[in-house]
Amino acid sequence: MLSANAQSVRRVVAQHSAMRDDIGDLVTRRPLPGPKLEQLDPFLFLNHHGPQVYPANNRGLPFGPHPHRGFETVTFILEGSLAHADSAKHQSVIHQGGVQWMTAGSGIVHAEISPPEFLREGGPLEILQLWVNLPASLKMSEPRYVELQQASIPAIGLPGGGELNLIAGQWQEQAGPIESLTGVFMSTLRLPAGAREQLPSAAGRQVFLYVVEGNVEVGGEPVHPRHLIEVDRDGDSVVIEASSDARLLFGHGDVINEPVYSHGPFVMNTREEIAQAVEDYQAGRFGGLHV
């Protein structure tokens, strides 16, 4: 790992609280976009659902069929389970510790709901969903979907006592199971109290760091749980030290630096492209889905 020094370690620029915005009975917090941060290019959006416990005979997740175009969704099932179906004929049920990576690309309709067993029995639920932008040259890519159960995600022990679950990108000699269209690195971290880790992130790339739970310091500065931690792009590593058991989302990607026009579930470069996305969806060109 890199040695910690003032020139290589990224510093905290700002902390962005996950604001409460429940969806029906689903506890939801959102740090991005927020009052002081519209996007963290190329990262567009993060919802933190739960943690909460659903009773037996519940209605489950409320995300019935809806469209997307122009970006990717990455969904982390921290607790509970998630049933996915889409208009490209993908279906899966992902359980605790799993991840789904969906490239909406040119257009897809999908649903994210609770499987019958969860509806019947209830139980704990905590899910993160991150939206990752695509550059103009890739926005109309063919839709793609990858499901990962926990067993297929490498769990890598770190020198300071933590554990990194490698989802996408390269960690030393090991490659994550997802090969992102844009070379995004993505992982989840578990740090026991007292762990100190220095995580490489090439200078110029945008770091995405969200503290799911626990008390940590980033670059020597105390940061808060349920906050998105914005760091500068000058250093080539992020130093995280945990004073309690902690769980974090850690990724980084190349800055796209293109105009972003979004309208609900569509993210494009121009207003005209948004209008075309709406027209294409209404005309049924994304395909259909009934669940």
C-alpha positions as CSV (number, residue, x, y, z in Angstrom):
1,M,0.0,0.0,0.0
2,L,1.0,3.6,-0.4
3,S,2.7,5.3,2.5
4,A,0.7,8.1,4.1
5,N,2.0,11.5,3.4
6,A,0.5,15.0,3.0
7,Q,1.1,15.0,-0.8
8,S,-0.7,11.7,-1.6
9,V,-3.6,11.5,0.9
10,R,-6.8,13.1,-0.3
11,R,-8.5,15.6,2.1
12,V,-12.1,16.0,2.9
13,V,-13.8,18.9,1.1
14,A,-17.3,18.5,2.4
15,Q,-19.7,16.1,4.1
16,H,-23.2,15.8,2.7
17,S,-25.9,14.4,5.0
18,A,-28.4,11.8,3.7
19,M,-31.7,13.7,3.9
20,R,-34.8,11.8,5.0
21,D,-37.3,11.3,2.2
22,D,-39.4,8.2,2.9
23,I,-41.2,6.4,0.1
24,G,-44.5,5.1,1.6
25,D,-43.4,2.9,4.5
26,L,-39.9,2.5,3.1
27,V,-37.4,4.5,5.2
28,T,-35.3,6.4,2.7
29,R,-32.4,8.8,3.0
30,R,-30.6,10.5,0.1
31,P,-27.2,12.3,0.2
32,L,-27.0,12.7,-3.6
33,P,-28.3,14.9,-5.1
34,G,-28.5,17.2,-2.1
35,P,-28.9,20.9,-1.2
36,K,-25.2,21.6,-1.9
37,L,-24.3,18.9,-4.4
38,E,-26.1,18.2,-7.6
39,Q,-23.8,15.4,-8.8
40,L,-20.3,14.0,-8.0
41,D,-19.4,13.3,-11.7
42,P,-19.8,10.5,-12.8
43,F,-22.0,9.6,-9.7
44,L,-25.5,11.0,-9.9
45,F,-27.7,9.6,-7.2
46,L,-27.7,7.5,-4.0
47,N,-30.7,6.2,-2.1
48,H,-30.2,4.5,1.3
49,H,-33.3,2.5,2.2
50,G,-33.6,1.3,5.8
51,P,-32.4,-0.2,8.0
52,Q,-35.8,-1.3,9.1
53,V,-37.7,-4.5,10.0
54,Y,-40.8,-5.3,8.0
55,P,-43.6,-7.3,9.7
56,A,-45.1,-10.5,8.3
57,N,-47.6,-10.0,5.5
58,N,-46.1,-6.7,4.3
59,R,-46.4,-4.9,1.0
60,G,-42.6,-4.9,0.4
61,L,-40.6,-2.6,-1.9
62,P,-42.7,-0.2,-3.9
63,F,-40.6,-0.1,-7.1
64,G,-42.9,-1.6,-9.7
65,P,-42.2,-1.4,-13.5
66,H,-40.5,1.9,-14.4
67,P,-38.1,3.0,-17.2
68,H,-34.5,4.1,-17.4
69,R,-32.2,5.4,-20.1
70,G,-28.6,6.8,-20.2
71,F,-26.9,5.5,-17.1
72,E,-26.3,2.5,-14.9
73,T,-27.8,1.5,-11.5
74,V,-25.8,-0.4,-8.9
75,T,-27.9,-1.9,-6.1
76,F,-26.4,-3.2,-2.8
77,I,-28.5,-5.6,-0.7
78,L,-27.1,-5.1,2.8
79,E,-29.9,-6.9,4.5
80,G,-33.0,-8.7,3.2
81,S,-33.6,-9.6,-0.5
82,L,-34.6,-8.1,-3.8
83,A,-36.5,-9.5,-6.8
84,H,-35.6,-8.0,-10.2
85,A,-37.3,-8.3,-13.5
86,D,-36.8,-6.3,-16.7
87,S,-38.0,-5.9,-20.3
88,A,-34.8,-7.5,-21.6
89,K,-36.0,-10.8,-20.0
90,H,-33.6,-10.8,-17.0
91,Q,-35.0,-12.1,-13.7
92,S,-33.3,-12.8,-10.4
93,V,-33.7,-12.7,-6.6
94,I,-30.6,-11.3,-4.9
95,H,-30.1,-12.0,-1.2
96,Q,-28.1,-10.3,1.6
97,G,-24.6,-9.3,0.6
98,G,-25.4,-9.4,-3.1
99,V,-25.3,-6.7,-5.8
100,Q,-27.0,-6.1,-9.0
101,W,-25.5,-3.9,-11.8
102,M,-27.8,-2.8,-14.5
103,T,-26.8,-0.8,-17.6
104,A,-30.0,0.9,-18.7
105,G,-28.2,2.2,-21.8
106,S,-30.7,2.9,-24.7
107,G,-33.7,2.0,-22.6
108,I,-35.1,-0.6,-20.2
109,V,-38.1,-1.1,-18.0
110,H,-37.5,-2.9,-14.8
111,A,-39.1,-3.6,-11.4
112,E,-37.4,-4.0,-8.0
113,I,-39.8,-5.6,-5.6
114,S,-39.7,-8.0,-2.6
115,P,-39.9,-11.7,-3.3
116,P,-42.9,-13.7,-2.0
117,E,-41.1,-15.1,0.9
118,F,-40.2,-11.7,2.2
119,L,-43.8,-10.4,1.7
120,R,-45.0,-13.4,3.7
121,E,-42.5,-13.5,6.5
122,G,-41.0,-10.0,6.7
123,G,-37.6,-9.3,8.2
124,P,-34.8,-6.8,8.2
125,L,-34.1,-4.7,5.1
126,E,-31.3,-2.3,4.1
127,I,-30.5,-1.5,0.5
128,L,-28.3,1.1,-1.3
129,Q,-28.9,2.2,-4.9
130,L,-26.3,4.2,-6.8
131,W,-26.7,5.7,-10.2
132,V,-23.6,6.0,-12.3
133,N,-23.6,8.2,-15.4
134,L,-22.6,7.2,-18.9
135,P,-20.8,9.5,-21.4
136,A,-22.7,10.5,-24.5
137,S,-20.8,7.9,-26.5
138,L,-22.2,5.1,-24.3
139,K,-25.7,6.3,-23.4
140,M,-27.3,4.3,-26.1
141,S,-25.5,1.1,-25.3
142,E,-27.4,-2.2,-25.3
143,P,-29.0,-2.8,-21.9
144,R,-27.2,-5.2,-19.7
145,Y,-27.8,-6.8,-16.3
146,V,-25.5,-8.7,-14.0
147,E,-26.6,-10.3,-10.7
148,L,-24.0,-11.1,-8.0
149,Q,-24.8,-13.2,-4.9
150,Q,-22.5,-12.6,-1.9
151,A,-20.5,-15.8,-2.6
152,S,-19.4,-14.5,-6.1
153,I,-18.0,-11.2,-4.7
154,P,-14.3,-11.5,-3.6
155,A,-13.8,-10.6,0.1
156,I,-10.3,-9.3,0.4
157,G,-8.5,-8.9,3.8
158,L,-6.8,-5.5,4.2
159,P,-3.5,-4.8,6.0
160,G,-5.2,-2.8,8.7
161,G,-7.7,-5.4,9.6
162,G,-10.6,-4.4,7.4
163,E,-12.3,-6.3,4.6
164,L,-13.0,-5.1,1.0
165,N,-15.7,-6.7,-1.1
166,L,-14.5,-6.2,-4.7
167,I,-17.4,-5.6,-7.1
168,A,-15.9,-3.8,-10.1
169,G,-12.4,-2.8,-11.1
170,Q,-8.9,-4.0,-10.0
171,W,-7.5,-4.5,-6.6
172,Q,-3.8,-5.4,-6.7
173,E,-3.8,-8.6,-8.8
174,Q,-7.5,-9.4,-8.4
175,A,-10.3,-8.2,-10.7
176,G,-13.9,-7.7,-9.6
177,P,-16.7,-9.8,-11.2
178,I,-18.2,-6.7,-12.9
179,E,-16.4,-5.1,-15.9
180,S,-17.8,-1.6,-16.0
181,L,-18.3,0.1,-19.3
182,T,-16.4,3.1,-18.0
183,G,-13.8,1.5,-15.8
184,V,-15.5,2.4,-12.5
185,F,-14.0,0.8,-9.4
186,M,-16.7,-0.2,-6.8
187,S,-16.5,-1.9,-3.4
188,T,-18.0,-2.1,0.0
189,L,-15.8,-2.0,3.1
190,R,-16.1,-3.4,6.6
191,L,-13.8,-1.9,9.2
192,P,-13.6,-3.1,12.8
193,A,-12.9,-0.6,15.5
194,G,-9.2,0.4,15.4
195,A,-8.7,-0.5,11.7
196,R,-6.7,2.0,9.6
197,E,-6.6,1.5,5.8
198,Q,-5.0,3.4,3.0
199,L,-6.9,2.8,-0.2
200,P,-5.4,3.7,-3.6
201,S,-7.4,6.0,-5.9
202,A,-5.5,7.4,-8.9
203,A,-5.2,11.2,-8.9
204,G,-7.9,12.9,-11.0
205,R,-10.5,10.2,-10.5
206,Q,-13.6,11.1,-8.6
207,V,-13.9,9.2,-5.3
208,F,-17.3,8.1,-4.1
209,L,-17.3,7.5,-0.3
210,Y,-20.5,6.9,1.7
211,V,-20.5,6.0,5.4
212,V,-23.3,3.6,5.9
213,E,-22.7,3.2,9.6
214,G,-20.0,3.7,12.2
215,N,-17.6,6.4,13.3
216,V,-14.5,7.0,11.1
217,E,-11.9,9.6,10.2
218,V,-11.1,10.3,6.6
219,G,-7.7,11.9,6.0
220,G,-7.5,12.6,9.8
221,E,-10.9,14.4,9.8
222,P,-13.9,13.0,11.8
223,V,-16.8,12.3,9.5
224,H,-20.4,11.3,10.2
225,P,-22.4,8.2,9.5
226,R,-25.0,8.4,6.7
227,H,-23.0,11.1,5.0
228,L,-21.4,11.2,1.6
229,I,-17.8,12.3,2.1
230,E,-16.6,14.5,-0.7
231,V,-12.8,14.5,-1.1
232,D,-10.4,16.4,-3.4
233,R,-9.1,14.9,-6.6
234,D,-5.4,15.8,-5.9
235,G,-4.1,12.8,-3.9
236,D,-3.7,9.2,-4.9
237,S,-5.1,7.5,-1.8
238,V,-7.8,7.7,0.8
239,V,-6.9,7.0,4.4
240,I,-9.8,5.8,6.6
241,E,-9.5,5.0,10.3
242,A,-12.4,3.5,12.3
243,S,-13.1,4.3,16.0
244,S,-16.1,1.9,15.9
245,D,-17.1,-1.0,13.7
246,A,-18.0,0.7,10.4
247,R,-19.4,-0.1,6.9
248,L,-18.8,2.1,3.9
249,L,-19.3,2.3,0.2
250,F,-16.0,3.1,-1.6
251,G,-15.6,3.6,-5.4
252,H,-14.0,5.9,-7.9
253,G,-14.4,6.7,-11.6
254,D,-13.2,9.0,-14.4
255,V,-14.9,12.4,-14.5
256,I,-17.1,12.6,-17.7
257,N,-17.3,16.4,-17.7
258,E,-20.4,16.6,-20.1
259,P,-23.7,18.4,-19.7
260,V,-26.2,16.5,-17.7
261,Y,-30.0,16.8,-18.4
262,S,-32.2,14.6,-16.3
263,H,-35.9,14.1,-16.1
264,G,-37.0,11.5,-13.5
265,P,-35.6,8.1,-14.7
266,F,-33.8,9.5,-17.8
267,V,-30.3,11.0,-17.8
268,M,-29.1,12.4,-21.1
269,N,-26.9,15.3,-22.4
270,T,-29.6,17.6,-23.9
271,R,-33.3,18.5,-23.4
272,E,-34.0,17.2,-26.9
273,E,-32.6,13.8,-25.9
274,I,-34.8,13.7,-22.8
275,A,-37.9,14.5,-25.0
276,Q,-36.9,11.7,-27.3
277,A,-36.5,9.3,-24.3
278,V,-40.0,10.1,-23.1
279,E,-41.4,9.7,-26.6
280,D,-39.6,6.3,-27.1
281,Y,-40.8,5.0,-23.7
282,Q,-44.4,6.1,-24.3
283,A,-44.3,4.5,-27.8
284,G,-43.3,1.2,-26.2
285,R,-39.7,1.1,-27.7
286,F,-38.2,0.1,-24.3
287,G,-40.2,-3.1,-24.3
288,G,-42.8,-4.1,-21.8
289,L,-42.9,-5.6,-18.4
290,H,-45.7,-6.9,-16.2
291,V,-45.1,-8.2,-12.7
